[in-house]
Amino acid sequence: MEEPDPKLEIVTIFESDDLVAFSLAKSLLDDAGVEYFASEDAPAGFGFSPILNPIRRIQIPAYRKEQALQLMEELSDAEDSPGSS
């Protein structure tokens, strides 16, 4: 079986219902020149409103995964640093 082309393969690098984190993640990818696809899905189940709590997802080409994950790690580190609440 042939390996998938990493330029055609899509991977999810971010998933959250936090609009601020989603916006920051998109901004980091924009600044780094990483192309991405952003989507919102309404979660099924009780206690969620599709309007208030959609699950936001960012997907990118697989060949940019390592770079994008490093950027997401920077975002996570910034959220965890003192004075960021």
DSSP file (Angstrom, degrees, kcal/mol; ACC not computed):
  #  RESIDUE AA STRUCTURE BP1 BP2  ACC     N-H-->O    O-->H-N    N-H-->O    O-->H-N    TCO  KAPPA ALPHA  PHI   PSI    X-CA   Y-CA   Z-CA
    1    1 A M              0   0    0      0, 0.0     2,-0.2     0, 0.0     0, 0.0   0.000 360.0 360.0 360.0 139.0    0.0    0.0    0.0
    2    2 A E        -     0   0    0      1,-0.1     3,-0.1     3,-0.0     0, 0.0  -0.536 360.0-112.6 -81.0 141.2    1.3    3.4   -0.9
    3    3 A E        -     0   0    0     -2,-0.2    -1,-0.1     1,-0.1     2,-0.1  -0.453  38.8-103.7 -69.6 143.3    1.9    6.1    1.8
    4    4 A P        -     0   0    0      0, 0.0    -1,-0.1     0, 0.0     5,-0.0  -0.380  36.8-104.1 -67.2 147.7   -0.5    9.1    1.7
    5    5 A D    >>  -     0   0    0      1,-0.2     4,-1.9    -3,-0.1     3,-1.9  -0.614  24.4-145.1 -71.2 119.3    1.0   12.3    0.3
    6    6 A P  T 34 S+     0   0    0      0, 0.0    57,-1.6     0, 0.0    56,-0.4   0.700  99.1  60.2 -63.8 -17.2    1.7   14.5    3.4
    7    7 A K  T 34 S+     0   0    0     55,-0.2    -2,-0.1     1,-0.2    57,-0.0   0.683 113.3  36.7 -80.5 -16.8    0.7   17.6    1.3
    8    8 A L  T <4 S+     0   0    0     -3,-1.9     2,-0.2    53,-0.1    -1,-0.2   0.653  96.5  94.4-104.6 -22.1   -2.8   16.1    0.8
    9    9 A E     <  -     0   0    0     -4,-1.9    53,-2.9     1,-0.0     2,-0.4  -0.522  63.7-150.3 -74.4 137.8   -3.2   14.5    4.3
   10   10 A I  E     -A   61   0A   0     51,-0.2     2,-0.3    -2,-0.2    -3,-0.0  -0.912  13.0-173.3-113.0 135.5   -5.1   16.7    6.8
   11   11 A V  E     -A   60   0A   0     49,-2.8    49,-2.6    -2,-0.4     2,-0.5  -0.949  24.1-123.9-126.9 149.2   -4.5   16.6   10.6
   12   12 A T  E     +A   59   0A   0     -2,-0.3    47,-0.2    47,-0.2     3,-0.1  -0.803  30.8 168.1 -90.8 126.9   -6.3   18.3   13.5
   13   13 A I  E     +     0   0A   0     45,-2.3     2,-0.3    -2,-0.5    46,-0.2   0.513  63.9  33.7-114.9  -9.6   -4.0   20.3   15.7
   14   14 A F  E     +A   58   0A   0     44,-1.2    44,-2.2     2,-0.0     2,-0.3  -0.993  53.6 166.6-150.0 138.6   -6.5   22.3   17.8
   15   15 A E  E     +A   57   0A   0     -2,-0.3     2,-0.3    42,-0.2    42,-0.2  -0.905  22.4 127.5-153.7 122.7   -9.9   21.6   19.2
   16   16 A S  E     -A   56   0A   0     40,-2.4    40,-3.8    -2,-0.3    -2,-0.0  -0.986  54.9-133.5-165.5 162.3  -11.7   23.6   21.9
   17   17 A D  S    S+     0   0    0     -2,-0.3     2,-0.8    38,-0.2    40,-0.1   0.292  77.4 108.1-102.7   6.6  -14.9   25.4   22.8
   18   18 A D     >  -     0   0    0      1,-0.2     4,-2.2    38,-0.1     5,-0.2  -0.764  53.2-165.3 -88.5 108.4  -12.8   28.4   24.0
   19   19 A L  H  > S+     0   0    0     -2,-0.8     4,-2.4     1,-0.2    -1,-0.2   0.855  87.3  52.4 -63.4 -37.1  -13.3   31.3   21.5
   20   20 A V  H  > S+     0   0    0      2,-0.2     4,-2.4     1,-0.2    -1,-0.2   0.941 111.3  45.3 -66.3 -47.2  -10.3   33.2   22.9
   21   21 A A  H  > S+     0   0    0      1,-0.2     4,-2.6     2,-0.2    -2,-0.2   0.891 112.9  52.5 -62.5 -39.1   -7.9   30.3   22.6
   22   22 A F  H  X S+     0   0    0     -4,-2.2     4,-2.4     2,-0.2    -2,-0.2   0.922 110.1  47.5 -61.9 -45.5   -9.2   29.6   19.1
   23   23 A S  H  X S+     0   0    0     -4,-2.4     4,-2.2     1,-0.2    -2,-0.2   0.897 112.7  49.0 -64.1 -41.0   -8.6   33.1   18.0
   24   24 A L  H  X S+     0   0    0     -4,-2.4     4,-2.5     2,-0.2    -2,-0.2   0.907 110.1  51.2 -64.9 -41.9   -5.1   33.1   19.5
   25   25 A A  H  X S+     0   0    0     -4,-2.6     4,-2.1     1,-0.2    -2,-0.2   0.926 111.1  47.7 -62.2 -44.6   -4.3   29.8   17.8
   26   26 A K  H  X S+     0   0    0     -4,-2.4     4,-2.6     1,-0.2    -1,-0.2   0.900 110.8  52.3 -62.3 -40.1   -5.5   31.2   14.4
   27   27 A S  H  X S+     0   0    0     -4,-2.2     4,-2.7     2,-0.2    -2,-0.2   0.909 108.4  50.1 -62.8 -43.0   -3.4   34.3   14.9
   28   28 A L  H  X S+     0   0    0     -4,-2.5     4,-1.6     1,-0.2    -1,-0.2   0.918 112.9  46.6 -61.2 -43.7   -0.3   32.3   15.7
   29   29 A L  H  X>S+     0   0    0     -4,-2.1     5,-2.5     2,-0.2     4,-0.6   0.899 112.0  51.0 -66.6 -40.2   -0.8   30.2   12.5
   30   30 A D  H ><5S+     0   0    0     -4,-2.6     3,-1.1     1,-0.2    -2,-0.2   0.939 110.1  49.4 -59.9 -47.6   -1.5   33.4   10.4
   31   31 A D  H 3<5S+     0   0    0     -4,-2.7    -1,-0.2     1,-0.3    -2,-0.2   0.826 112.9  47.3 -62.5 -32.3    1.7   35.1   11.7
   32   32 A A  H 3<5S-     0   0    0     -4,-1.6    -1,-0.3    -5,-0.2    -2,-0.2   0.511 113.1-118.4 -87.8  -5.1    3.8   31.9   10.9
   33   33 A G  T <<5 +     0   0    0     -3,-1.1     2,-0.6    -4,-0.6    -3,-0.2   0.755  59.4 153.3  75.5  24.1    2.3   31.6    7.4
   34   34 A V      < -     0   0    0     -5,-2.5    -1,-0.3    -6,-0.2     2,-0.2  -0.777  40.7-134.6 -89.9 123.1    0.7   28.2    8.1
   35   35 A E        +     0   0    0     -2,-0.6     2,-0.3    26,-0.0    29,-0.1  -0.523  35.4 167.5 -74.1 143.2   -2.3   27.5    6.0
   36   36 A Y        -     0   0    0     -2,-0.2     2,-0.4    24,-0.1    24,-0.2  -0.961  35.4-130.7-150.8 165.5   -5.3   26.0    7.9
   37   37 A F  E     -B   59   0A   0     22,-2.9    22,-2.8    -2,-0.3     2,-0.4  -0.995  24.0-161.3-120.1 126.2   -8.9   25.2    7.8
   38   38 A A  E     +B   58   0A   0     -2,-0.4     2,-0.3    20,-0.2    20,-0.2  -0.894  14.5 171.3-110.5 137.8  -11.1   26.3   10.7
   39   39 A S  E     -B   57   0A   0     18,-2.5    18,-2.8    -2,-0.4     2,-0.4  -0.951  22.7-145.2-141.3 161.6  -14.5   24.8   11.5
   40   40 A E  E     -B   56   0A   0     -2,-0.3     2,-0.4    16,-0.2    16,-0.2  -0.998  13.9-171.6-129.2 131.1  -17.2   24.9   14.2
   41   41 A D  E     -B   55   0A   0     14,-2.8    14,-3.4    -2,-0.4    -2,-0.0  -0.975  24.6-126.9-122.1 135.9  -19.3   21.9   15.2
   42   42 A A        -     0   0    0     -2,-0.4     2,-0.1    12,-0.2     9,-0.0  -0.705  32.8-126.8 -78.1 123.8  -22.3   22.0   17.5
   43   43 A P        -     0   0    0      0, 0.0     2,-0.3     0, 0.0     5,-0.1  -0.417  16.3-130.4 -71.8 146.5  -21.7   19.4   20.2
   44   44 A A        +     0   0    0     -2,-0.1     2,-0.2     5,-0.1     5,-0.1  -0.699  62.0  58.6 -91.1 148.4  -24.5   16.8   20.8
   45   45 A G  S >  S-     0   0    0     -2,-0.3     3,-0.5     3,-0.1     2,-0.2  -0.690  84.7 -47.0 128.1-179.2  -25.7   16.2   24.4
   46   46 A F  T 3  S+     0   0    0     -2,-0.2     3,-0.1     1,-0.2    -2,-0.0  -0.593 109.4  25.7 -90.4 148.8  -27.2   17.9   27.4
   47   47 A G  T 3  S+     0   0    0      1,-0.2     2,-0.4    -2,-0.2    -1,-0.2   0.453  95.5 105.0  84.5   0.9  -26.0   21.1   28.8
   48   48 A F    <   -     0   0    0     -3,-0.5    -1,-0.2    -5,-0.1    -3,-0.1  -0.908  53.5-156.0-115.3 143.5  -24.5   22.5   25.7
   49   49 A S     >  -     0   0    0     -2,-0.4     4,-3.7     1,-0.1    -5,-0.1  -0.977  14.2-144.9-112.7 125.3  -25.8   25.2   23.4
   50   50 A P  T  4 S+     0   0    0      0, 0.0    -1,-0.1     0, 0.0    -6,-0.0   0.764 103.6  49.9 -59.8 -22.4  -24.6   25.0   19.8
   51   51 A I  T  4 S+     0   0    0      2,-0.1    -3,-0.0     1,-0.1    -9,-0.0   0.895 121.7  30.1 -81.0 -41.7  -24.7   28.8   19.8
   52   52 A L  T  4 S+     0   0    0      1,-0.2    -1,-0.1    -3,-0.0    -4,-0.0   0.782 130.6  31.0 -89.2 -29.0  -22.7   29.3   23.1
   53   53 A N     <  +     0   0    0     -4,-3.7    -1,-0.2   -10,-0.1    -2,-0.1  -0.305  70.0 159.6-130.0  50.8  -20.5   26.2   23.1
   54   54 A P        -     0   0    0      0, 0.0     2,-0.6     0, 0.0   -12,-0.2  -0.458  44.9-117.2 -70.7 149.0  -19.5   25.1   19.5
   55   55 A I  E     - B   0  41A   0    -14,-3.4   -14,-2.8    -2,-0.1     2,-0.4  -0.775  30.4-153.5 -84.7 121.9  -16.4   23.0   19.3
   56   56 A R  E     -AB  16  40A   0    -40,-3.8   -40,-2.4    -2,-0.6     2,-0.4  -0.818  13.6-172.3-101.0 137.6  -13.9   24.9   17.2
   57   57 A R  E     -AB  15  39A   0    -18,-2.8   -18,-2.5    -2,-0.4     2,-0.5  -0.973  15.0-157.9-134.2 142.0  -11.3   22.9   15.3
   58   58 A I  E     -AB  14  38A   0    -44,-2.2   -45,-2.3    -2,-0.4   -44,-1.2  -0.987  14.2-174.7-120.6 128.1   -8.2   23.8   13.3
   59   59 A Q  E     +AB  12  37A   0    -22,-2.8   -22,-2.9    -2,-0.5   -47,-0.2  -0.935   4.0 177.5-122.4 146.0   -6.9   21.4   10.6
   60   60 A I  E     -A   11   0A   0    -49,-2.6   -49,-2.8    -2,-0.4   -24,-0.1  -0.890  41.4 -77.7-138.5 166.0   -3.7   21.7    8.6
   61   61 A P  E >   -A   10   0A   0      0, 0.0     3,-1.9     0, 0.0   -51,-0.2  -0.468  45.4-121.8 -64.3 141.5   -1.7   19.8    6.0
   62   62 A A  G >  S+     0   0    0    -53,-2.9     3,-1.8   -56,-0.4     4,-0.3   0.803 107.7  65.5 -57.9 -32.9    0.2   17.0    7.7
   63   63 A Y  G 3  S+     0   0    0    -57,-1.6    -1,-0.3   -54,-0.3     4,-0.2   0.663 103.4  47.5 -69.3 -12.7    3.6   18.2    6.4
   64   64 A R  G <> S+     0   0    0     -3,-1.9     4,-2.4   -58,-0.2    -1,-0.3   0.305  82.6 104.5-102.4   6.5    3.2   21.4    8.6
   65   65 A K  H <> S+     0   0    0     -3,-1.8     4,-2.9     1,-0.2     5,-0.2   0.900  76.2  49.8 -58.0 -48.8    2.1   19.5   11.7
   66   66 A E  H  > S+     0   0    0     -4,-0.3     4,-1.9     1,-0.2    -1,-0.2   0.924 113.4  46.0 -60.5 -46.0    5.4   19.8   13.6
   67   67 A Q  H  > S+     0   0    0      1,-0.2     4,-1.8     2,-0.2    -1,-0.2   0.926 114.8  47.8 -61.7 -45.2    5.7   23.5   13.1
   68   68 A A  H  X S+     0   0    0     -4,-2.4     4,-2.4     1,-0.2    -2,-0.2   0.884 109.3  52.6 -65.9 -39.1    2.0   24.0   14.0
   69   69 A L  H  X S+     0   0    0     -4,-2.9     4,-2.0     1,-0.2    -1,-0.2   0.868 106.7  53.5 -66.3 -34.7    2.3   21.9   17.2
   70   70 A Q  H  X S+     0   0    0     -4,-1.9     4,-1.8    -5,-0.2    -1,-0.2   0.908 109.7  48.4 -63.1 -40.9    5.3   24.0   18.3
   71   71 A L  H  X S+     0   0    0     -4,-1.8     4,-1.9     1,-0.2    -2,-0.2   0.904 110.5  50.4 -65.0 -41.1    3.1   27.1   17.9
   72   72 A M  H  X S+     0   0    0     -4,-2.4     4,-2.3     1,-0.2    -1,-0.2   0.844 107.6  54.6 -66.2 -32.7    0.3   25.5   19.8
   73   73 A E  H  X S+     0   0    0     -4,-2.0     4,-2.7     2,-0.2    -1,-0.2   0.893 105.8  51.9 -66.3 -39.5    2.7   24.6   22.6
   74   74 A E  H  X S+     0   0    0     -4,-1.8     4,-2.3     2,-0.2    -2,-0.2   0.899 109.4  50.4 -61.5 -40.4    3.8   28.2   22.8
   75   75 A L  H  X S+     0   0    0     -4,-1.9     4,-1.9     2,-0.2    -2,-0.2   0.919 111.3  47.9 -63.1 -43.9    0.1   29.2   23.2
   76   76 A S  H  X S+     0   0    0     -4,-2.3     4,-1.6     1,-0.2    -2,-0.2   0.903 111.4  50.4 -63.7 -42.2   -0.3   26.6   25.9
   77   77 A D  H  X S+     0   0    0     -4,-2.7     4,-0.9     1,-0.2    -1,-0.2   0.886 109.1  51.8 -63.4 -39.2    2.8   27.8   27.7
   78   78 A A  H  < S+     0   0    0     -4,-2.3     3,-0.4     1,-0.2    -1,-0.2   0.877 108.8  50.5 -65.6 -37.7    1.6   31.4   27.5
   79   79 A E  H  < S+     0   0    0     -4,-1.9    -1,-0.2     1,-0.2    -2,-0.2   0.831 112.6  47.4 -68.1 -31.5   -1.8   30.4   29.1
   80   80 A D  H  < S+     0   0    0     -4,-1.6    -1,-0.2    -5,-0.1    -2,-0.2   0.583  89.4 105.6 -86.3 -11.0    0.1   28.6   31.9
   81   81 A S  S >< S-     0   0    0     -4,-0.9     3,-1.3    -3,-0.4    -3,-0.0  -0.329  84.3 -88.2 -72.4 152.9    2.5   31.5   32.7
   82   82 A P  T 3  S+     0   0    0      0, 0.0    -1,-0.1     0, 0.0    -2,-0.1  -0.280 111.7  26.7 -60.0 141.7    2.0   33.6   35.9
   83   83 A G  T 3  S+     0   0    0     -3,-0.1     2,-0.4     1,-0.1    -2,-0.1   0.552  87.8 113.8  85.0   8.3   -0.2   36.6   35.4
   84   84 A S    <         0   0    0     -3,-1.3    -1,-0.1     1,-0.2    -3,-0.0  -0.460 360.0 360.0-110.3  61.3   -2.2   35.1   32.6
   85   85 A S              0   0    0     -2,-0.4    -1,-0.2    -5,-0.0    -6,-0.0   0.305 360.0 360.0-147.7 360.0   -5.7   34.7   34.1
